[in-house]
Amino acid sequence: VEKFLPDHIKAVKESGHIVVWTCDPMHGNTKVTSSGVKTRYFNSIIEELSKVIHIHKNNASKLNGVHFELTGEGVTECIGGSMELSQVDLEQNYKTYCDPRLNYEQSLDVAFLIAKYCEKERNESLPAL
């Protein structure tokens, strides 16, 4: 994202088109373990999302949406998050037939991180009383 996104933002601005920027930090972060299991690392997902948010901010643009594969179930398909799932935990409740999903707790982790960022941005833009 660091290499290509700034120039894409610039080109779209120069074109005059109105776009809705979204980020999908899931697909580029799919890995295969040494035992052949597809997974994703929570920290890699958050790192990519953070970079995209900051690149948009630094280029006077705004990220408008995000895409996550997630479930409300207690699956163990992605590594990390506040549950501190590890590669060993994948075999506990790995259910996906396609792509690894964030489980309910990892999904909440992401939601709260995004909410905290938005709150911080909102508070910084408010005039001082």
C-alpha positions in Angstrom: 0.0 0.0 0.0 2.9 2.4 0.7 4.2 2.0 -2.8 1.0 2.3 -4.9 -1.8 3.9 -2.9 -0.5 7.5 -2.7 -0.2 7.7 -6.5 -3.7 6.1 -6.9 -5.2 8.7 -4.6 -3.5 11.5 -6.5 -4.6 10.2 -9.9 -8.2 9.8 -8.8 -8.2 13.4 -7.3 -6.8 14.7 -10.6 -9.4 12.9 -12.6 -12.2 14.6 -10.7 -14.1 11.4 -10.1 -15.9 11.0 -6.8 -15.0 7.6 -5.3 -15.6 5.7 -2.1 -12.3 4.3 -0.9 -12.4 1.0 0.9 -9.8 -1.3 2.3 -9.7 -5.1 2.3 -6.8 -6.0 4.6 -7.8 -9.7 4.6 -6.8 -11.1 1.3 -3.3 -9.8 1.0 -2.6 -11.2 4.4 -3.6 -14.8 3.9 -0.7 -17.2 4.8 -0.3 -21.0 4.8 1.2 -22.6 7.8 3.9 -25.3 7.6 1.2 -27.9 8.1 -0.8 -26.5 5.1 -3.5 -24.6 6.9 -4.7 -21.2 5.5 -4.7 -18.5 8.2 -4.3 -14.8 8.7 -2.4 -12.9 11.4 -4.5 -10.3 13.3 -1.5 -7.9 13.6 -0.9 -8.0 9.9 -4.5 -7.1 9.2 -4.4 -4.2 11.6 -1.0 -3.0 10.3 -2.3 -2.8 6.8 -5.5 -1.1 7.8 -3.5 1.4 9.9 -1.2 2.2 6.9 -4.1 2.7 4.6 -5.8 5.1 7.0 -2.6 7.1 7.5 -1.8 7.2 3.8 -5.3 8.6 3.1 -4.9 11.2 5.9 -1.5 12.2 4.6 -2.9 12.7 1.1 -6.0 14.7 2.1 -8.3 11.8 1.4 -10.5 9.6 3.5 -11.0 5.9 3.8 -14.7 5.3 3.7 -15.1 1.6 4.4 -13.4 -1.7 5.3 -14.0 -5.3 4.4 -13.4 -8.1 6.8 -14.3 -11.8 6.7 -15.7 -12.5 10.1 -18.1 -14.6 12.0 -19.9 -14.4 15.3 -18.8 -17.9 16.0 -15.8 -18.9 18.2 -13.7 -20.2 15.3 -10.0 -20.5 15.4 -9.0 -19.5 11.9 -6.9 -16.4 12.4 -3.9 -16.0 14.7 -3.6 -13.2 17.3 -6.0 -10.7 18.7 -6.9 -10.3 22.4 -7.5 -14.1 22.6 -3.8 -14.5 21.7 -4.6 -17.4 19.4 -1.5 -19.1 18.0 -0.8 -21.6 15.2 -1.4 -24.4 17.6 -4.9 -23.1 18.3 -6.0 -23.3 14.7 -7.0 -27.0 15.0 -9.4 -26.3 17.9 -12.3 -24.9 15.9 -11.2 -24.4 12.2 -14.4 -24.5 10.2 -14.0 -22.4 7.0 -14.3 -24.0 3.6 -12.7 -21.1 1.9 -11.0 -18.2 3.7 -10.0 -17.8 7.3 -12.4 -15.5 9.2 -11.9 -13.3 12.3 -13.9 -14.8 15.2 -16.3 -12.9 17.4 -13.7 -11.6 19.8 -11.2 -10.6 17.0 -14.0 -8.9 15.2 -14.8 -6.8 18.3 -11.0 -6.1 18.7 -11.0 -4.6 15.2 -14.3 -2.7 15.8 -13.0 -1.1 19.0 -9.6 -0.2 17.4 -11.4 1.6 14.5 -13.9 3.3 16.9 -11.0 4.5 19.1 -9.2 5.9 16.0 -12.4 7.7 14.9 -13.0 9.1 18.3 -9.4 10.4 18.5 -9.8 12.0 15.0 -13.1 13.6 16.0 -11.8 15.0 19.2 -8.7 16.5 17.5 -10.9 18.3 15.0 -13.1 19.9 17.7 -12.3 23.4 18.7 -10.8 23.9 22.2 -13.3 25.2 24.8 
